[in-house]
Amino acid sequence: MLKQTPLYAQHVALGARMVEFGGWNMPVQYSSILEEHAAVRSTAGLFDISHMGRFIVSGADAEAFLQHITTYDVAKIAVGQSNYSLLCHPHGGIIDDIFIYHLPDEYLVVVNASNRDKDWTWFQQHAEDFDVTLEDRSDSWAMLAIQGPIAEALLNAADDVEADDLTYLPFHGVALCRLFGVDGLIARTGYTGEDGFELFFSAGHAPLIWESLLTLGQSAGLKPCGLGARDSLRFEPCLALYGHEIADDINPYEARLGWVVKLNKGDFIGRDALQRIKQAGPSRRLVGFEMVERGVPRGGYPIHSVDGEPIGAVTTGMPAPTLSKPLGLGYVPVASAHTDSEFDVIIRGKSVRARVVKTPFYAARYKK
């Protein structure tokens, strides 16, 4: 049995094409992926992301506990702010990428849907030596994302939104809010490369918030968006997706996520291994590439050197909608990872030439 978010009936009523994702029955598209992608880049899109995990960490040792199990310096996340971080194995591989929100009396940690059970077990296993209380609110809370250039104006225009003017909510800021009569949290976060917000509130209010937002934004071009557009939108600014650019056998330095590893903050799980990897340098790196010859790269396609030797694999590839050309991300040896290096992507048994280019492909337009 696939899990359903509190908005399953709304997705079906809108004619969404539903697919399995991480054990959930989720909308992949409503109209078309290209239309939904374009809406987020030009106006705004509304996403149901209630399938993601939401954990609360509280207690006297909440900060110390999160310092121990994550790579970022949690002490640097002020109340009312949030930041991206990683959970790593002792050997340095990435368990998951997460977002940590510092609330007045506790921390909210958002994890990937496919890793929710694994991450929850990891949290519990490592909490024994800390004075912390862990609560899994994944089922009791819903989560929406409204992303795009007009997202701020739409939310500020809501008839009964009760929060400080969102114009002043900083990048990665999080605050209490009241929207359409419902209490919740609002954060200036998202994973599309555009300015936008993520909303957290009781699951029972999900249909009201969803339908009210769609009604509010209909005339301005707000569209409901599925996982297809969410993937293409995060791909263009080269934001990592678990199971593709990051995984248990991939470390942060080869994934170009070394910026979120704070080795100087003190001990944490994976620190020793990550320090050794940084000092030695990774043997492979994630690169962005464009196709020199005609062809579309897809995740999992092999990458060969120009001499025909297997050297890596594509993690994500597609015709990038905003840029109107096929692009890809993949892992190759460091020697082949510099800009303008060429290699072949094996597409249906044929070698198709590709060239390493600078990333990100699309410059994110966050409001900072």
C-alpha positions as CSV (number, residue, x, y, z in Angstrom):
1,M,0.0,0.0,0.0
2,L,1.4,3.4,-1.0
3,K,1.1,6.2,1.5
4,Q,-1.0,9.2,0.7
5,T,-0.6,12.8,1.7
6,P,-3.6,14.7,3.2
7,L,-4.1,16.2,-0.3
8,Y,-4.5,13.0,-2.3
9,A,-8.2,13.6,-3.1
10,Q,-7.3,17.2,-4.3
11,H,-4.6,15.9,-6.6
12,V,-7.0,13.3,-8.1
13,A,-9.7,15.9,-8.5
14,L,-7.3,18.2,-10.4
15,G,-6.5,15.3,-12.8
16,A,-3.0,14.8,-11.6
17,R,-1.0,11.9,-13.0
18,M,-0.1,9.9,-9.8
19,V,3.1,7.9,-9.5
20,E,5.0,6.0,-6.8
21,F,7.8,8.0,-5.1
22,G,9.6,6.9,-2.0
23,G,6.7,4.7,-1.0
24,W,4.2,7.5,-1.6
25,N,1.4,8.0,-4.2
26,M,2.4,11.5,-5.5
27,P,1.4,13.8,-8.4
28,V,4.1,13.9,-11.0
29,Q,2.2,16.5,-13.1
30,Y,-1.1,18.2,-13.5
31,S,-1.0,19.9,-16.9
32,S,2.5,19.3,-18.3
33,I,6.0,19.4,-16.7
34,L,7.1,22.1,-19.0
35,E,4.1,24.3,-18.2
36,E,4.6,23.8,-14.5
37,H,8.3,24.5,-14.7
38,A,7.7,27.7,-16.7
39,A,5.1,28.9,-14.1
40,V,7.6,28.6,-11.3
41,R,10.3,30.5,-13.3
42,S,7.8,33.3,-14.4
43,T,5.0,33.5,-11.8
44,A,4.6,30.8,-9.1
45,G,3.9,27.1,-8.5
46,L,2.3,25.3,-5.5
47,F,3.7,21.9,-4.4
48,D,2.5,19.4,-2.0
49,I,5.6,18.2,-0.2
50,S,3.8,16.6,2.8
51,H,5.6,13.3,2.0
52,M,8.8,14.7,3.5
53,G,9.8,13.8,7.1
54,R,9.5,16.4,9.9
55,F,11.2,15.7,13.2
56,I,11.2,17.9,16.3
57,V,14.3,18.0,18.5
58,S,13.9,19.7,21.9
59,G,15.4,19.6,25.3
60,A,18.5,20.9,27.1
61,D,20.9,19.1,24.7
62,A,19.0,19.8,21.5
63,E,21.8,21.9,20.0
64,A,24.6,19.5,21.2
65,F,22.7,16.5,19.7
66,L,22.3,18.1,16.3
67,Q,26.0,19.2,16.4
68,H,26.9,15.5,17.0
69,I,24.9,14.0,14.1
70,T,25.0,16.7,11.4
71,T,27.9,18.3,9.5
72,Y,26.9,22.0,9.7
73,D,27.7,24.2,12.7
74,V,24.2,24.3,14.3
75,A,25.4,26.9,16.8
76,K,25.5,29.3,13.9
77,I,21.8,28.9,13.1
78,A,20.1,31.7,15.1
79,V,16.5,31.5,16.3
80,G,14.3,32.3,13.4
81,Q,16.8,31.0,10.8
82,S,17.4,27.7,9.1
83,N,20.2,26.0,7.1
84,Y,21.0,23.0,4.9
85,S,23.0,20.2,6.4
86,L,24.0,16.6,6.0
87,L,23.8,13.4,8.0
88,C,26.9,11.3,7.4
89,H,28.1,7.8,8.2
90,P,31.3,7.3,10.2
91,H,33.0,6.5,6.9
92,G,31.9,9.9,5.4
93,G,29.1,8.7,3.1
94,I,25.9,10.7,3.1
95,I,22.9,9.3,4.9
96,D,20.7,12.1,3.9
97,D,20.6,15.9,3.2
98,I,18.4,17.8,5.6
99,F,17.2,21.2,6.5
100,I,17.4,22.4,10.2
101,Y,15.0,25.2,11.4
102,H,15.8,26.9,14.7
103,L,12.4,27.6,16.4
104,P,12.1,29.5,19.7
105,D,12.2,26.4,21.9
106,E,13.1,23.6,19.6
107,Y,14.5,22.6,16.3
108,L,12.5,21.3,13.3
109,V,14.5,19.0,11.0
110,V,13.1,18.2,7.5
111,V,14.3,15.0,5.8
112,N,13.7,13.2,2.5
113,A,10.6,11.1,2.2
114,S,12.4,8.0,1.1
115,N,14.8,8.3,4.0
116,R,12.3,9.1,6.8
117,D,12.3,5.7,8.5
118,K,16.1,5.3,8.2
119,D,16.7,8.9,9.5
120,W,14.3,8.5,12.4
121,T,16.1,5.3,13.5
122,W,19.4,7.1,13.2
123,F,18.2,10.0,15.3
124,Q,16.9,7.6,18.0
125,Q,20.1,5.5,18.0
126,H,22.3,8.5,18.7
127,A,20.1,10.3,21.2
128,E,20.7,8.1,24.1
129,D,23.6,10.1,25.6
130,F,21.8,13.4,25.2
131,D,19.0,15.1,27.2
132,V,16.7,15.5,24.2
133,T,13.1,14.7,23.2
134,L,12.4,13.5,19.7
135,E,9.0,13.7,18.1
136,D,8.1,12.6,14.6
137,R,5.5,15.0,13.3
138,S,5.5,13.8,9.7
139,D,2.0,12.4,9.8
140,S,0.4,15.1,12.0
141,W,1.8,18.1,9.9
142,A,1.3,18.9,6.3
143,M,3.9,20.8,4.2
144,L,3.5,23.0,1.1
145,A,5.9,25.0,-1.0
146,I,4.9,28.1,-3.0
147,Q,7.8,29.0,-5.2
148,G,8.4,31.7,-7.8
149,P,8.8,35.5,-8.4
150,I,5.3,36.4,-7.3
151,A,5.1,34.0,-4.2
152,E,5.8,36.8,-1.8
153,A,3.2,39.2,-3.3
154,L,0.6,36.4,-3.3
155,L,1.0,35.5,0.4
156,N,1.1,39.2,1.4
157,A,-2.2,39.6,-0.4
158,A,-4.0,36.8,1.4
159,D,-7.0,38.3,3.1
160,D,-6.3,37.0,6.6
161,V,-2.6,36.3,6.6
162,E,-1.3,37.3,10.0
163,A,2.5,37.5,10.0
164,D,5.0,40.3,9.7
165,D,5.2,41.6,6.1
166,L,6.9,38.7,4.3
167,T,9.1,41.3,2.5
168,Y,11.2,41.4,5.6
169,L,11.4,37.6,6.2
170,P,15.1,36.9,5.3
171,F,16.4,34.1,3.1
172,H,16.2,30.9,5.2
173,G,14.1,32.8,7.8
174,V,11.3,31.0,9.6
175,A,8.5,32.5,11.6
176,L,5.1,31.7,13.1
177,C,2.2,32.7,10.9
178,R,-1.6,32.5,10.6
179,L,-2.8,31.9,7.1
180,F,-6.5,31.5,6.2
181,G,-7.3,31.2,9.9
182,V,-4.8,28.4,10.4
183,D,-1.7,28.7,12.7
184,G,1.5,27.4,11.3
185,L,5.1,28.1,10.3
186,I,6.4,29.9,7.2
187,A,10.0,29.7,6.0
188,R,11.7,31.4,3.1
189,T,13.2,28.1,1.9
190,G,12.6,25.9,-1.1
191,Y,14.4,23.7,-3.7
192,T,13.6,25.3,-7.1
193,G,16.2,28.0,-7.5
194,E,13.5,30.7,-7.1
195,D,12.4,32.9,-4.2
196,G,9.6,31.2,-2.3
197,F,8.2,29.8,0.9
198,E,7.5,26.5,2.6
199,L,4.5,26.3,4.9
200,F,4.0,23.9,7.9
201,F,0.6,23.4,9.6
202,S,-1.7,20.7,11.0
203,A,-2.5,18.0,8.4
204,G,-6.2,18.4,8.9
205,H,-6.1,21.9,7.4
206,A,-4.2,20.9,4.2
207,P,-7.3,21.0,1.9
208,L,-8.3,24.4,3.1
209,I,-4.8,25.9,2.7
210,W,-4.2,24.2,-0.7
211,E,-7.5,25.3,-2.2
212,S,-7.3,28.8,-0.8
213,L,-3.9,29.4,-2.2
214,L,-4.9,28.1,-5.6
215,T,-8.0,30.4,-5.6
216,L,-5.9,33.3,-4.5
217,G,-3.3,32.9,-7.2
218,Q,-5.3,31.6,-10.1
219,S,-5.6,34.9,-11.9
220,A,-1.9,35.7,-11.3
221,G,-0.7,32.5,-12.9
222,L,-0.1,30.3,-9.9
223,K,-0.2,26.6,-10.9
224,P,-0.3,23.3,-9.0
225,C,3.0,21.5,-9.7
226,G,4.1,17.9,-9.4
227,L,7.3,16.0,-8.8
228,G,8.3,16.3,-12.5
229,A,8.7,20.0,-12.4
230,R,10.2,19.9,-8.9
231,D,13.0,17.7,-10.4
232,S,13.7,19.8,-13.4
233,L,13.6,23.0,-11.3
234,R,16.1,21.7,-8.8
235,F,18.3,20.3,-11.6
236,E,18.9,23.6,-13.4
237,P,20.5,25.3,-10.3
238,C,22.3,21.9,-9.7
239,L,20.7,21.2,-6.3
240,A,21.4,17.6,-5.2
241,L,18.8,14.9,-5.0
242,Y,19.2,12.0,-2.7
243,G,19.7,8.7,-4.6
244,H,21.2,10.6,-7.5
245,E,23.9,13.2,-6.7
246,I,24.2,12.0,-3.1
247,A,24.0,8.6,-1.5
248,D,25.5,6.4,1.2
249,D,28.6,5.7,-0.9
250,I,29.1,9.4,-1.9
251,N,30.9,11.8,0.4
252,P,30.3,15.6,0.6
253,Y,33.6,16.6,-1.0
254,E,33.1,14.6,-4.2
255,A,29.5,15.9,-4.3
256,R,30.8,19.5,-4.1
257,L,29.0,19.9,-0.7
258,G,32.2,20.6,1.3
259,W,30.8,24.0,2.2
260,V,28.3,22.4,4.5
261,V,30.9,20.4,6.4
262,K,32.3,22.4,9.4
263,L,35.3,20.4,10.5
264,N,36.3,23.1,13.1
265,K,33.1,23.0,15.1
266,G,34.2,20.0,17.2
267,D,33.6,16.3,16.9
268,F,30.6,14.9,15.0
269,I,29.8,11.6,13.3
270,G,31.9,11.2,10.2
271,R,34.3,14.0,11.1
272,D,37.5,12.0,11.1
273,A,36.8,10.3,7.8
274,L,35.8,13.6,6.2
275,Q,38.9,15.3,7.4
276,R,41.0,12.6,5.8
277,I,39.1,12.8,2.6
278,K,39.5,16.6,2.5
279,Q,43.2,16.4,3.1
280,A,43.8,13.7,0.5
281,G,41.3,15.2,-2.0
282,P,38.4,13.2,-3.5
283,S,39.2,10.8,-6.4
284,R,36.1,11.8,-8.3
285,R,33.8,14.8,-8.5
286,L,30.3,15.7,-9.5
287,V,30.4,17.7,-12.8
288,G,27.9,19.4,-15.0
289,F,28.0,18.8,-18.7
290,E,26.4,19.7,-22.0
291,M,26.0,17.5,-25.0
292,V,28.4,18.3,-27.9
293,E,26.6,15.7,-30.1
294,R,22.9,15.1,-30.4
295,G,21.5,13.1,-27.5
296,V,19.7,13.4,-24.2
297,P,21.6,12.1,-21.1
298,R,19.5,10.3,-18.4
299,G,20.3,9.2,-14.9
300,G,22.2,5.9,-14.8
301,Y,23.7,6.2,-18.3
302,P,27.4,5.2,-18.3
303,I,30.2,7.7,-18.9
304,H,33.3,6.6,-20.8
305,S,36.5,8.4,-21.5
306,V,37.1,9.5,-25.1
307,D,39.3,6.4,-25.3
308,G,36.3,4.2,-24.5
309,E,37.1,3.3,-20.9
310,P,34.3,3.4,-18.3
311,I,34.9,6.3,-15.9
312,G,31.6,7.2,-14.3
313,A,27.9,7.6,-14.6
314,V,25.2,10.2,-15.1
315,T,23.2,11.1,-12.0
316,T,20.6,13.3,-13.6
317,G,20.1,14.4,-17.2
318,M,17.4,16.0,-19.2
319,P,16.6,18.7,-21.7
320,A,16.7,21.7,-19.3
321,P,13.5,23.6,-19.9
322,T,14.7,27.1,-19.1
323,L,17.9,26.7,-21.1
324,S,16.4,24.7,-24.0
325,K,19.3,22.2,-24.3
326,P,20.2,18.8,-22.9
327,L,22.4,18.9,-19.8
328,G,23.5,16.5,-17.2
329,L,25.2,15.9,-13.9
330,G,27.5,13.0,-13.2
331,Y,30.6,11.6,-11.4
332,V,33.9,11.4,-13.2
333,P,37.6,11.1,-12.0
334,V,39.1,14.4,-10.9
335,A,41.4,14.4,-13.9
336,S,38.3,14.6,-16.2
337,A,36.3,17.1,-14.0
338,H,37.8,20.4,-15.1
339,T,35.8,22.8,-17.4
340,D,35.9,21.9,-21.1
341,S,37.0,18.3,-20.5
342,E,35.2,15.9,-22.8
343,F,33.9,12.4,-22.4
344,D,31.3,10.2,-23.9
345,V,27.8,9.4,-22.5
346,I,26.6,6.0,-23.6
347,I,23.1,6.5,-24.9
348,R,21.3,3.3,-26.0
349,G,24.7,1.7,-26.7
350,K,26.1,4.6,-28.7
351,S,28.9,6.9,-27.5
352,V,27.7,10.5,-27.6
353,R,30.3,13.3,-26.9
354,A,29.7,15.7,-23.9
355,R,31.7,18.6,-22.5
356,V,32.1,19.7,-18.8
357,V,30.7,23.2,-18.2
358,K,30.5,25.5,-15.2
359,T,27.7,25.0,-12.7
360,P,25.1,25.9,-11.8
361,F,23.4,25.8,-15.2
362,Y,20.9,28.4,-13.9
363,A,21.7,31.1,-11.4
364,A,19.3,30.9,-8.5
365,R,17.2,33.9,-7.8
366,Y,16.9,33.7,-4.0
367,K,15.9,36.9,-2.2
368,K,18.9,37.7,0.0
